[in-house]
Amino acid sequence: MQPRSTKEPSRRKGSESFQRPEPAVAEKEPVHSQPVSPRDDVQVRIANRAYELHGERGHRQGYALDDWLEAEREILGLECNA
């Protein structure tokens, strides 16, 4: 059996001096300054109402879909009748 060599892998010459330029990262706008579409607004209203219904139900688990559908009926029903 031959002793194992503890050599490190050879590196190319000059690879240490080569650095990739970092891409310019565009700063994102804060979320609160981005325009809200009407669809997003409706979904937020439905989510808030579904959470209210969840609370009215005593925060019992297993009724999330029922609460969401009821909130949709209330919110979208109000908009259709307006």
C-alpha positions as CSV (number, residue, x, y, z in Angstrom):
1,M,0.0,0.0,0.0
2,Q,1.3,3.4,-0.9
3,P,0.9,6.4,1.4
4,R,-1.7,8.9,0.3
5,S,-0.6,12.1,-1.1
6,T,-1.8,15.2,0.7
7,K,-1.3,17.5,-2.3
8,E,-4.0,20.0,-3.0
9,P,-5.5,20.2,-6.5
10,S,-3.4,22.3,-8.8
11,R,-4.8,25.7,-9.7
12,R,-4.5,27.6,-12.9
13,K,-2.0,30.4,-12.9
14,G,-3.7,33.7,-12.8
15,S,-7.0,32.5,-11.6
16,E,-6.6,34.3,-8.3
17,S,-6.3,37.6,-10.1
18,F,-9.4,37.1,-12.2
19,Q,-12.5,38.4,-10.6
20,R,-15.9,38.5,-12.1
21,P,-17.6,41.9,-12.0
22,E,-20.6,41.8,-9.8
23,P,-23.9,42.4,-11.6
24,A,-25.6,45.7,-10.8
25,V,-28.6,44.8,-8.6
26,A,-31.6,47.0,-9.1
27,E,-33.1,48.1,-5.8
28,K,-36.6,46.9,-5.3
29,E,-39.3,49.3,-4.4
30,P,-40.8,48.9,-1.0
31,V,-44.0,46.9,-1.0
32,H,-46.1,49.8,0.3
33,S,-45.1,52.0,-2.6
34,Q,-46.1,49.5,-5.3
35,P,-49.6,50.0,-6.8
36,V,-52.2,47.6,-5.6
37,S,-54.4,46.1,-8.3
38,P,-58.1,45.9,-7.7
39,R,-57.8,42.1,-7.7
40,D,-55.2,42.2,-4.9
41,D,-57.5,44.5,-2.9
42,V,-60.4,42.1,-3.2
43,Q,-58.3,39.1,-2.1
44,V,-57.1,41.1,0.9
45,R,-60.7,42.0,1.8
46,I,-61.8,38.3,1.4
47,A,-58.8,37.1,3.6
48,N,-59.7,39.6,6.3
49,R,-63.3,38.6,6.3
50,A,-62.5,34.9,6.3
51,Y,-60.3,35.5,9.4
52,E,-63.2,37.4,11.1
53,L,-65.5,34.4,10.3
54,H,-62.8,32.1,11.8
55,G,-62.9,34.2,15.0
56,E,-66.6,34.2,15.1
57,R,-66.5,30.4,14.8
58,G,-64.3,30.3,18.0
59,H,-61.0,29.7,16.1
60,R,-62.0,26.1,15.5
61,Q,-59.8,24.3,13.0
62,G,-61.1,22.5,9.9
63,Y,-63.3,25.2,8.5
64,A,-60.8,27.4,6.5
65,L,-62.4,26.6,3.2
66,D,-65.9,27.2,4.5
67,D,-64.8,30.6,5.9
68,W,-63.1,31.6,2.7
69,L,-66.1,30.7,0.5
70,E,-68.5,32.5,2.8
71,A,-66.2,35.6,2.7
72,E,-66.1,35.4,-1.1
73,R,-69.9,35.2,-1.3
74,E,-70.2,38.2,1.0
75,I,-67.5,40.4,-0.6
76,L,-68.1,39.5,-4.3
77,G,-71.9,39.4,-3.7
78,L,-71.7,43.0,-2.4
79,E,-69.7,44.1,-5.5
80,C,-72.1,42.4,-8.0
81,N,-75.1,44.0,-6.5
82,A,-73.6,47.5,-6.3
